[in-house]
Amino acid sequence: MIFQDLASIERIPILERIRHFGTKKKLSHKHKQIRSNMMVNPLSLKHLNHIDQSEADMLTLNLEDAIAPSRKKEALTNIALFLSYLENSESFIAIRTNPFNEGGAEEIAFLNDFGFDAIRLSKVRNPTEIAQALTLLSGDKELHISMETKEAFMNLPGLRIDERFTTANLGILDLLSSLGLPQSLIKLDNPTIDYILAKFLIDAKSIGLHPVSFMFQEYRDTETFRAWCLKERQMGFGTKACMGPAQAQIANEVFGLSAESIERARHIKSAFEAHAAQGVNGFMDEHYGFIDEPIYKDALLILSNIKGNK
């Protein structure tokens, strides 16, 4: 917990909380495999108080859709207050702002000097918004986006104008609305949803962006959530947006690396490098069959995801 006595924080009037900001600034997050991205409502001080000990690999502090316009300043101040006392967190911390021209610019400017890892910009439509956000954003932080508009969906590659833009989150509900499609399409066997997921994944991967699949809103239906995770892992996703700790736990499990896959990757790496030192880049292995450079590169990809993992 960030504050041992949360009641004392709750008693501070909202307009006076800015006077109580601390001076702590957590270090930038060391990248590891991001399996779960859990949304946090900053109007809940109880939830903010536990961002230093969450099991989710990424936490997104949400200033956008879930916050009524009349309470956005309160949510922003709460985020700043808790970040100003945060020293350490195992989770990558992103802040989801409003669209750049609808309050997002002011939110970025206000939060810039606090300790977090990325800004997630909502409702992006064109590269100009990306460029403007990067101009404001502190150089030690990443830019993420919520892909929620038909313009972004059709031109995701055209939005990556800078390497600090690293991650795209699929906002399926807003995207369907932008496309004029009903939310009732969100079913495990729907071909339109399959197409959206596949296009998003390949477009993101082809330009070096990390794709995060959409949030499943029925948080009590953990069976269907698990089914979505299994489907998306089979497609090639590595991260799922989550609503609450139960979903984060499932996503961590499904998108995690098994001991068997890690052992296989380590064996392939060792065997390939030993043969390559003798000028042999393709050979039969007694445990895993034929191994060549593409197989070796896949092993390296797997091993890169366990560095720094808990």
C-alpha positions as CSV (number, residue, x, y, z in Angstrom):
1,M,0.0,0.0,0.0
2,I,1.1,3.5,-0.7
3,F,-0.6,5.0,2.3
4,Q,-1.0,3.0,5.6
5,D,-3.7,5.4,6.7
6,L,-6.0,5.9,3.7
7,A,-8.7,7.5,5.9
8,S,-6.5,10.6,6.4
9,I,-6.2,11.0,2.6
10,E,-10.0,10.6,2.1
11,R,-10.6,13.4,4.6
12,I,-8.6,15.9,2.5
13,P,-11.0,18.0,0.4
14,I,-10.6,17.4,-3.3
15,L,-9.6,20.9,-4.1
16,E,-6.9,20.9,-1.4
17,R,-5.2,17.6,-2.4
18,I,-2.8,19.3,-4.7
19,R,-1.2,20.9,-1.6
20,H,-0.4,17.5,-0.2
21,F,1.6,16.2,-3.2
22,G,4.8,14.3,-2.2
23,T,8.2,14.3,-3.9
24,K,8.6,10.6,-4.7
25,K,9.1,9.5,-8.3
26,K,9.3,5.8,-9.1
27,L,12.0,4.6,-11.5
28,S,11.0,3.7,-15.1
29,H,9.7,0.2,-15.4
30,K,12.1,-2.4,-16.6
31,H,10.5,-4.2,-19.5
32,K,9.4,-7.7,-19.1
33,Q,6.6,-9.8,-20.6
34,I,3.3,-7.8,-20.4
35,R,0.5,-10.4,-20.2
36,S,-2.2,-8.4,-18.4
37,N,-3.2,-4.7,-18.7
38,M,-5.7,-3.9,-15.9
39,M,-7.8,-0.8,-15.9
40,V,-7.9,1.3,-12.6
41,N,-10.5,3.9,-11.8
42,P,-8.7,6.8,-10.1
43,L,-11.9,7.9,-8.4
44,S,-11.4,4.9,-6.1
45,L,-8.7,5.8,-3.6
46,K,-8.7,2.2,-2.4
47,H,-7.7,1.0,-5.8
48,L,-5.1,3.6,-6.3
49,N,-3.6,2.7,-2.9
50,H,-2.7,-0.7,-4.2
51,I,-0.9,0.1,-7.5
52,D,2.4,-0.6,-5.8
53,Q,1.5,-4.3,-5.3
54,S,-0.8,-5.4,-8.1
55,E,-0.3,-8.7,-9.9
56,A,-1.2,-7.1,-13.2
57,D,1.8,-6.6,-15.5
58,M,0.5,-3.3,-16.6
59,L,-1.9,-0.9,-14.9
60,T,-3.8,1.8,-16.8
61,L,-5.1,4.7,-14.7
62,N,-8.2,5.7,-16.6
63,L,-9.2,9.4,-17.1
64,E,-11.5,8.9,-20.1
65,D,-14.8,7.2,-20.7
66,A,-15.5,5.8,-17.2
67,I,-15.0,9.3,-15.6
68,A,-17.9,11.8,-15.8
69,P,-16.8,15.2,-17.1
70,S,-17.6,16.8,-13.7
71,R,-15.2,14.5,-11.9
72,K,-12.2,14.4,-14.4
73,K,-10.3,17.0,-12.4
74,E,-10.8,15.0,-9.2
75,A,-9.5,11.8,-11.0
76,L,-6.5,13.7,-12.4
77,T,-5.6,15.1,-8.9
78,N,-6.0,11.7,-7.3
79,I,-3.6,10.1,-9.8
80,A,-1.0,12.8,-9.2
81,L,-1.3,12.6,-5.5
82,F,-0.7,8.8,-5.3
83,L,2.0,8.9,-7.9
84,S,3.8,11.5,-5.9
85,Y,4.1,9.0,-3.0
86,L,4.8,6.0,-5.1
87,E,8.4,4.7,-4.8
88,N,8.2,1.2,-6.4
89,S,5.9,-0.9,-8.5
90,E,6.2,-4.2,-10.2
91,S,3.6,-3.0,-12.7
92,F,4.2,-0.9,-15.8
93,I,2.0,2.2,-15.2
94,A,0.2,3.9,-18.0
95,I,-2.3,6.8,-17.8
96,R,-5.2,6.9,-20.2
97,T,-5.9,10.5,-21.1
98,N,-8.8,12.0,-22.9
99,P,-8.5,12.8,-26.7
100,F,-5.6,15.2,-27.3
101,N,-7.9,18.2,-28.1
102,E,-10.5,17.3,-25.5
103,G,-8.4,17.7,-22.4
104,G,-5.6,15.2,-23.2
105,A,-3.0,17.9,-23.9
106,E,-3.7,19.6,-20.5
107,E,-3.6,16.2,-18.7
108,I,-0.2,15.3,-20.3
109,A,1.3,18.7,-19.3
110,F,0.0,18.4,-15.7
111,L,1.3,14.8,-15.2
112,N,4.6,15.0,-17.1
113,D,6.9,15.2,-14.1
114,F,5.3,12.5,-12.0
115,G,6.6,8.9,-11.9
116,F,4.8,6.7,-14.5
117,D,5.8,4.9,-17.7
118,A,3.4,5.8,-20.5
119,I,0.6,8.1,-21.6
120,R,-2.2,6.3,-23.4
121,L,-3.9,8.7,-25.8
122,S,-7.6,8.0,-26.6
123,K,-9.6,8.3,-29.8
124,V,-6.6,8.9,-32.0
125,R,-7.4,9.6,-35.7
126,N,-4.3,10.9,-37.4
127,P,-0.5,11.2,-36.9
128,T,-0.8,14.9,-36.1
129,E,-2.3,14.0,-32.7
130,I,0.6,11.6,-32.1
131,A,3.1,14.2,-33.0
132,Q,1.5,16.8,-30.7
133,A,1.4,14.4,-27.8
134,L,5.0,13.4,-28.3
135,T,6.0,17.1,-28.3
136,L,4.4,17.5,-24.9
137,L,5.4,14.2,-23.3
138,S,8.5,13.9,-21.3
139,G,11.3,12.0,-23.2
140,D,11.6,9.3,-20.6
141,K,8.0,8.1,-21.1
142,E,6.3,6.0,-23.8
143,L,3.3,6.9,-25.9
144,H,0.5,4.3,-26.2
145,I,-2.8,4.7,-28.0
146,S,-6.3,3.4,-27.7
147,M,-7.3,2.2,-31.2
148,E,-10.9,3.2,-31.2
149,T,-11.6,4.9,-34.4
150,K,-12.1,3.7,-38.0
151,E,-9.4,6.1,-39.1
152,A,-6.8,4.6,-36.8
153,F,-8.0,1.1,-37.7
154,M,-7.5,1.7,-41.4
155,N,-4.1,3.4,-41.0
156,L,-2.4,2.1,-38.0
157,P,1.0,1.9,-39.8
158,G,0.7,5.5,-40.8
159,L,0.5,6.5,-37.1
160,R,3.9,5.2,-36.0
161,I,6.0,8.3,-36.6
162,D,8.3,7.9,-33.6
163,E,9.8,5.0,-31.7
164,R,8.4,6.3,-28.4
165,F,5.0,5.2,-29.7
166,T,5.3,1.6,-28.6
167,T,1.8,0.1,-27.9
168,A,-1.7,0.0,-29.3
169,N,-4.7,-1.0,-27.3
170,L,-7.8,-2.3,-29.1
171,G,-10.9,-0.4,-27.9
172,I,-13.4,-2.8,-29.5
173,L,-16.6,-1.1,-28.3
174,D,-15.7,2.4,-29.6
175,L,-14.2,0.9,-32.8
176,L,-17.4,-0.9,-33.6
177,S,-19.4,2.3,-33.0
178,S,-17.1,4.2,-35.3
179,L,-17.6,1.5,-38.0
180,G,-21.3,1.6,-37.5
181,L,-21.4,-2.0,-36.3
182,P,-23.3,-3.4,-33.2
183,Q,-21.6,-4.6,-30.1
184,S,-23.6,-7.8,-30.4
185,L,-20.9,-9.0,-32.8
186,I,-18.5,-9.6,-30.0
187,K,-18.7,-13.4,-29.9
188,L,-15.9,-16.0,-30.0
189,D,-16.9,-17.3,-33.4
190,N,-17.8,-14.1,-35.2
191,P,-15.9,-13.7,-38.4
192,T,-16.0,-9.9,-38.3
193,I,-14.4,-9.8,-34.9
194,D,-11.8,-12.4,-36.1
195,Y,-10.9,-10.1,-39.0
196,I,-10.6,-7.0,-36.7
197,L,-8.4,-8.9,-34.3
198,A,-6.2,-10.4,-37.1
199,K,-5.8,-7.1,-38.9
200,F,-5.0,-5.2,-35.7
201,L,-2.4,-7.8,-34.7
202,I,-0.6,-8.0,-38.0
203,D,-0.7,-4.2,-38.6
204,A,0.8,-3.6,-35.2
205,K,3.4,-6.3,-35.4
206,S,4.5,-5.3,-38.9
207,I,5.5,-1.8,-37.6
208,G,7.0,-2.8,-34.3
209,L,4.0,-1.9,-32.1
210,H,2.9,-4.1,-29.2
211,P,-0.8,-5.0,-29.6
212,V,-3.1,-5.3,-26.6
213,S,-6.4,-7.1,-27.2
214,F,-9.7,-5.7,-26.0
215,M,-11.3,-5.7,-22.6
216,F,-14.1,-8.2,-22.0
217,Q,-16.7,-6.3,-20.0
218,E,-18.5,-9.2,-18.4
219,Y,-15.9,-9.5,-15.6
220,R,-17.9,-12.1,-13.6
221,D,-17.9,-14.5,-16.6
222,T,-14.3,-15.7,-16.1
223,E,-15.0,-18.8,-18.2
224,T,-15.7,-16.8,-21.4
225,F,-12.8,-14.4,-20.6
226,R,-10.4,-17.4,-20.4
227,A,-11.8,-18.6,-23.8
228,W,-11.0,-15.2,-25.3
229,C,-7.5,-15.3,-23.9
230,L,-6.9,-18.8,-25.3
231,K,-8.2,-17.8,-28.7
232,E,-6.1,-14.7,-28.8
233,R,-3.0,-16.5,-27.7
234,Q,-3.5,-18.9,-30.5
235,M,-3.8,-16.0,-32.9
236,G,-0.5,-14.5,-31.7
237,F,-1.5,-12.0,-29.0
238,G,0.6,-11.7,-25.8
239,T,-1.5,-9.2,-23.8
240,K,-5.1,-8.9,-22.8
241,A,-6.9,-5.8,-21.3
242,C,-8.4,-6.7,-18.0
243,M,-11.2,-5.6,-15.7
244,G,-10.2,-6.5,-12.2
245,P,-7.7,-8.8,-10.5
246,A,-9.5,-12.0,-11.4
247,Q,-9.2,-11.3,-15.2
248,A,-5.5,-10.2,-14.7
249,Q,-4.8,-13.5,-12.9
250,I,-6.3,-15.5,-15.8
251,A,-4.4,-13.4,-18.5
252,N,-1.1,-13.9,-16.6
253,E,-1.7,-17.7,-16.6
254,V,-2.8,-18.0,-20.2
255,F,-0.2,-15.7,-21.8
256,G,2.6,-16.8,-19.5
257,L,5.4,-19.1,-20.6
258,S,5.3,-22.7,-19.5
259,A,8.4,-24.3,-18.0
260,E,8.4,-26.7,-20.9
261,S,8.5,-23.9,-23.5
262,I,11.3,-22.2,-21.6
263,E,13.3,-25.4,-21.3
264,R,12.9,-26.1,-25.0
265,A,14.0,-22.5,-26.0
266,R,17.1,-22.7,-23.8
267,H,18.0,-26.1,-25.3
268,I,17.6,-24.8,-28.8
269,K,19.6,-21.7,-28.1
270,S,22.5,-23.6,-26.6
271,A,22.5,-26.3,-29.3
272,F,22.3,-23.9,-32.2
273,E,25.0,-21.7,-30.9
274,A,27.3,-24.7,-30.4
275,H,26.7,-25.9,-33.9
276,A,27.0,-22.4,-35.4
277,A,30.4,-22.1,-33.9
278,Q,31.4,-25.1,-36.0
279,G,29.8,-23.6,-39.2
280,V,26.6,-25.7,-39.1
281,N,23.3,-23.7,-39.1
282,G,21.0,-26.7,-39.7
283,F,21.0,-30.0,-37.9
284,M,18.9,-32.8,-36.4
285,D,18.5,-32.6,-32.6
286,E,17.7,-35.7,-30.6
287,H,15.1,-33.8,-28.5
288,Y,13.4,-31.4,-30.8
289,G,14.0,-32.5,-34.4
290,F,15.4,-30.3,-37.1
291,I,16.8,-26.9,-35.9
292,D,17.9,-24.1,-38.1
293,E,18.2,-20.3,-37.8
294,P,14.4,-19.5,-37.9
295,I,13.9,-22.0,-35.1
296,Y,16.7,-20.4,-33.2
297,K,15.3,-16.9,-33.6
298,D,11.9,-18.1,-32.3
299,A,13.7,-19.5,-29.2
300,L,15.4,-16.1,-28.7
301,L,12.0,-14.4,-28.9
302,I,10.7,-16.7,-26.2
303,L,13.7,-16.1,-23.9
304,S,13.5,-12.4,-24.4
305,N,10.1,-12.4,-22.7
306,I,11.3,-14.0,-19.5
307,K,14.1,-11.5,-18.7
308,G,13.1,-9.6,-15.6
309,N,9.9,-11.6,-15.1
310,K,8.7,-12.2,-11.6
